[in-house]
């Protein structure tokens, strides 16, 4: 008897090109690098990575991570300002647990990461969307909203935003932090795409303002190494470090992911993360070119968008007469899929937008996917 056990979160029909897949294909994952890292680490006469971990995270790993981030961010990162998490999503959930109560107001960008909205719903938080423009979060709109409400948190994706791809300019980052200090709310900066910049370097991460006490910066190896590692970090001021690693979760279970961080420490120390990151940059840069060319050829008169300079996504605007949710249903008959814009809205808007990911498929599949999307649009 043939038995198939599912092991991964998403498993699209092989006949379907699913532009909704916001993760790399198996063929792009660094299996050899992690095999080598595991062999090196497990050959050491040290079994500490099999123990309950230090609450803040393994010191050797945080030291290696701080060196790596200081170099890649081009700004100093102190290992004592890093807390090890099980990815950015778990960090966001823990922050909601520690810093909010049910019914609290939190501000989010419009659009925002749709699965973050699920986490906020789990904590029964009141989500208030703040408008964005071509440069990200509209700080004037934020200031106007603060005149009437005081949020517990503001959740932002400042660099290569998911889904829009926009990057917040430095002057807006400065104003955002000033408003946070002035009005007493905490900024949660989801910066998982910061190291996936394929053109000019973005402004320094919002985490570089961590010493102000106003910012909790979230990072993750899910986008730059492998999502199955479930390994990330929070960069924050000492008072927030204390709050994070003295929580009941850490008191009971010890530090998060000590085994995985022990392996990734080797990847960092050997320089393999830098090499792999450059490989990803080259692959994704080429995929952006191909997807852009295909969209222009097949859908040039129907969609508008800004070509992304980093991250994973194209954010397409359709004519107002086309509802992307209806298109989503039509697309299924053409064996192509995507994420409708309404999923990224905190107010049931963005009906004529859709998100396409270029991370999962190779160039030929991206081109074929756009051809199928055009066929579905023609039926509209």
N, C-alpha and C positions, 0 to 999 in steps of 0.2 A: 504494500500500500504506500503510495506517495503522499507524504505529509509535508505541507509547507507552513513554516512558522514565520510570521512577519517580525522583523527586527528593527525596522526604521520607521520614523514618524510618517513620512510620505512615501508612497509607492505608486506613482502614476502608471496608468496603462502604457505599455511600451509603444503603442500606436498613437498616443496622444502627446503633443508638444505642449507642456504646461509651463507657460511663462510665469505662473504664480510661484514656482519653486524658488524660494529665496535662500538657496544653499548650493554649494558646489556638488557636481556629480562625483560619484565614487572614483572615477578615473582620475580626478584632479586631487584627491586626498593623499597626504604624504605618508603612505604606509611604510615605506622603506626608512624614512627619517625616524619614525616612531619605533620601528623595530630596532634600529641602531641605538636609539636613546635608551630603550628598555634594557638592551643587552649591557650597555655601559653602566647604567645605574644599578642593575641587579647584580652585576659582577662585584660591586663594592661590598666590603664586609661591614655593612650597615643596614640593619633592618628597620630603621626608624620610620621609613615611609609606609610601613605596614601597621604602625601604631596609630592611636588617636593623635591627631595633629594639634600643634599650637593654635590657639584660638584665632589669632590674627593671620595666621598662615606661616608656613615654613620660612625661616629666616634666610636660608640660602637661596630659596626660590625668589623671595621678595628682593633680595640683593641683586640677583641676576635680572629680574624684571625691571627694577629701577634703573639699572645701567642701560638696558635695552630701550626703555621708554625715554630716558634722558637724551639718548642719541637720536631716536626717531622723532621725538617731539621738538628737538632742538631747544629744550628748556629743562632745567634741573628737576628731577623727581627723587624724592627721599623715600627710601624703603620703609621708614617708619610711618609714612603717610599712605601706605598701601595695605589694604585688607583683601584677603583672598576669598573669592566667592565661587559658587558653582555656576558660572556664567552670568551674563548681564540680567537675564530674566529673574533668576533667583535673587540677585542683589536688589533688583527693583521691588520684588515681593517682600524681602526682609525690611527694606526701607519703609515701605507702606505699613508693615506691622509695627515698626518702632516709632514712626514719626506721625502717624495719622490715627484718627478714630473714625468709625463709620459716620457718614454724613458730612465729613470735612470736604471743603472745596479744594479742588486742585485744577490748575490751569494746564492746558495742553495746546500744542500747535494745531491749526486746522489747515492741512491734514496732519495726521500723526500715525505712528506705528499701530496698526490695528490690534495686534495681540497685547500691546501695553494696555489698551482699553479694556481687555478681558481681565487683566490683573487688577486694574482699578475697580472694575465691577465686583470682583471677588471680595474686595475690601469695602464695598458699599460706599465708595467715594462719589461725590458730586463733581462730574467733569464739566469744566467750562472752557470751550474752545476759544483761542485767541487767533485772529487772522494772521496769515503770512502773505508775503509778496515775493517778488523775484529774488530777494536777498534773504529769505527766511522769516523768522519771527518779526512781526511788526511791533517795534518797541513803543511807538506812539499809541497804538491800540492797546498794548499791555498797560501802559500808564493810565489810560482812560478806564480800563477795567478795574485797576487797583483803586480808583476813586470810589468804587461801590462795593468791592469785595476784597477780603484778605484770604488768599489761598494758604493752605498748609505747605503745598509743594507746587513748583512749576516744573513740568516734565518737558524737556526739549532734546531734539537730536540736532545739534548745531552744525555738524559737518557731514556733507553728502546725505542730507536728510532722507529718511525712509518715510514716505515714498517719493517725495518731490525732487530729491537730489540737490536741493539748494544748500549753500554754505553761508552761515551767518558771518558778516564782516566783523573785523576787530572792533570798530567803533560801537557796533550794536552789542557786542559781548561786554564791553566795558559798561555801557549804559544798563544792560540787564543786571549785572552784578551790583551796580550802584542802587538800582531799584530794589533788589533783593535785600540789601542791607537797610535801606531806608524804610521798607514796608514789612520787614521781618518774615519773609517767606524763604524757603529753602529751594535752591535750584538742583534738580536731578538731571544731569547732562549725560545722555546716552551717546557715547562716543565710539561705538563699535566699528564705524566706518572711517575713523580719522586716519588710520594707517593705510587705507585703501584709496590713496590719492594718485591719480595717473597723469596729472598735468602739473601745474605749479603747486607748491606746498600751500596748504590751507593756513589760516591764522592759528596761533597756539591753541591747544584744546582749552575748553572752559575749565577743565581740571587744574589748569595753571593758576586759577584764581582760588584754589582750595584753601589756602592759608587765611583767606578772608572769613572762613567759616560759613560762607554763603553757598558753596558748591559741593555736591557729591558727584564726582566724575566716574562713570561706569565704563569699563573696558572688557574685552572678551577675546579669547583665542578662537571662538567659533567661526569668525570670518577670516582670520589670518592664518589659522593652522588647521583645525578640524572641530566641527560642532559637537561630535561625540565625546570630546574631552570634558565638556561641561566645566570649563575653567575660565574664570574671569577675575576682575578686581574692582575695588572701589578706591579711588584716590580722594582723600579728605583730610581736614584739619584734625588735630589730636582729640578734641572733644567728641568728634563724630567717630573716630577710631574706637575710642573707649566705649561708646554706646553700641557700636556694631559687635565688637568681639566679646562684650560681657552680656550679650543677649542669652536668653534661655536655650535657644537652639544650639549655640556654640558651647554653652556650659554643659549641655547634655552630650552632644555628639563630638565635641572637639572641633578643631579647624576643618574647613571644608576642602575636600579633595586632596588630602596629603599625598596619596599615591600618584595621582595624575600630575600634580605640581612637581613631584620629584623627577618625573620623566621630562616634563617641559623645561625644567631647570637645565637639563643637559642640552636640550635643543637650543636654548638661549646661549649657554656657555660655549657651545661648539660653533656658533654662528650660523646654524642651519635655519633658524627662523628668518634671519635676514635674507639668506639665499632663496628660501621658499617664497618669501614675500615679494621679492623682485620677480620671481617666476609668475606669481599671481598677477602682478602689475602688467607684465607683458601679455599674458593670456587675456586678461580682461580689457586691456587697451585695444587689442585687436578685435575682440567681440563687440565692443562699442562701435568701432568703425563699421563692421559688417551689419550690425543691426540698424545703425543710422542710415547706411546706404540702402538697405532693404526697405525701411520705412519711407524714405524719400521716393524710391522707385515705385513702390506699391500703393502707398497711402498719402503721398505728399500733399494732396489737395484736401484730405479729410482730417488730418491730425496736426496739432501744434505741440511742440515740446522744446525743452532746452537739452542739448546734448550733455549727458552727465560727464563730469571730470573725475569722478570717483564713485565709491560705493558699488551697488549692485543693480540699480534700477533706472528705467526710463519711465517718466510720468507723462502720459499722453492726455491731451484735451481733445475731445470730440466736439462736433457741432452740438449746440444745445438741444437740438431735436432728437438726438440719439441718447438713449438711456443705456449705460454700460452694463447694467444688470440684465437687461433684455438681450443685449448683444452676447453676454456671457452664456445665456441659455442657447442662443443660436450657434455660438462657436462650438458647443459640445458636439453638434452634428458634423462639424468639420474637423473634429479631433484636434482642437486647439483650445487652450484655456489661459486665463489671466486672473488678476485680482481687480474687481470693480472698485471704482473710487469711493463709493458710499461706505465701504468697509473701513476706510481711513478717516471717516468724518465723525466728529463728536456731536454732530447735530443733524444727521441723516441727509447731508448735502453731498456735493461733488458727484452728482448723478452722471455727468457726462465726462468723467475721467476714468482712466484705467492705468494699472501699473504692470509693466513688463520687466521681468528679471532676465539679465544676460549671463548670470553666473553658472547656470546648470548645463546649458546646451552648447555644442560646438557651432562653428560658423555655418555649416550646411543646414543644421537643424534650425538655427535662428532664422535663416533665410526662408526655409520651408514653412516655419511657423507664421511668419508675416504673410506669406502667400495664402495660407489657410485663413488667417484673420481677415484678409481682404475679401475672400470669398464670403465669409460670414457677414461682413459689413455690407457687401453688395446686396444681400438679401433684405437689409434694413431699408 
